[in-house]
Amino acid sequence: MERGRFGFMLLMTVLMVGGSSALNAATNQVGVNKQYPKQDLTSIKNKVVEFLQTQTVGYPGKVTVQAGAIDPNLKLAQCQDVQVFLPAGSRAWGKTSVGVRCNTPSAWTIYVQATVNVVAQYLVAAAPLAQGRVVTHEDVLFQTGDLTQLPAGIFTDMTQALGRIVNISMNAGTVLRQEMLKVSPVVQQGQTVMITSAGKGFRVSAEGKAMTKANEGQVVQVKVANGQVVTGIARQGGQVEVVF
């Protein structure tokens, strides 16, 4: 009888101690959750989109940004100051990777995949173009598409291509790129040019002969009538600006 009573009391003691331990564990877990709440993953995606939208200000056409999915099982401590950045080698163009980091209260860094699409007009050859041809309005036309899917160095402005020289022959519909069209010199070697210089309250001009050829904005040397050589900046129409 005494043994039975002792066993019962021992069982009750074990149950009470076990229950107390379980209660303490649960209480401690609640304390941890209150101390380190989880970071809202949706807010991270929103910050990535906002960051890329800022990075793409000034892009031509219509820009759309999408942030990829973040693993819902990812447990990150709530961050007081989330920082978004482009890792080395990444850019806000096409399929890219965006870094998101936190320093306090718990340091962590993750990388989110994203896509930036830029739908705008770009130039293509309107007809077959032979090498050496000077590009005119009739030689090019606009098409619309996602620029991020096209090669680098395309033309999005008509004035960028007009007056250039076709560097390689191409078929109609070819997407024009920088290396396909050479810049046409605005000043040729031996050409008679007009030198102009202006300042506060004065403007002078004189003729001379260009000693070298030069593209728009390039430095060129010009020999004037008295044999003196002056240096200026080549401009359209055989003009050379001299700045003292």
C-alpha angles and dihedrals in degrees: 000000000000089000091054092050091048092050091050092051091047091051092050091050092052092048092049093048092046092048091049091051092049090049091050091049091051091048091050091050091052088051091053092050091050092047096045110029117186123261115249105244093201090061089054091055090048091052091050091053092047091049094051092046088056092047092053098051106130096029113135123251125000118339122200125185128198127182117213126237120284119215104263090211091062110115114202128170112249109266126222093201117023112197121202121198144161112249119229109285095022127107137179093263133101116326108359144157125241125197123222120189142174130200103184144080088355122006116234139149129198134174122226123200115228141173128221117192122190114192111190144127122283134178127258132174110273091202138001108299122207123216112267096027118136108232118243134176091269092058099061140045138180128256127182125230148117106303092200089067093054130082119270121267100040124155120248097167124063093215090059091066104033114103094017122125121244106247097190130018113256142182127247112278094030112146106242117235132184095254091054095062125051121210109253113232113248090202125042126204110268093015119141106242136182114241115206132184126180136182141153106323098351144075126181133181138185140170124251143156121258112236094200138016119258141185125230109298096010124126115257134180120228130191113216128205096274091054095255117138117223129185124224146149118276116236136179118284097034093294124147120194117210118198121193 
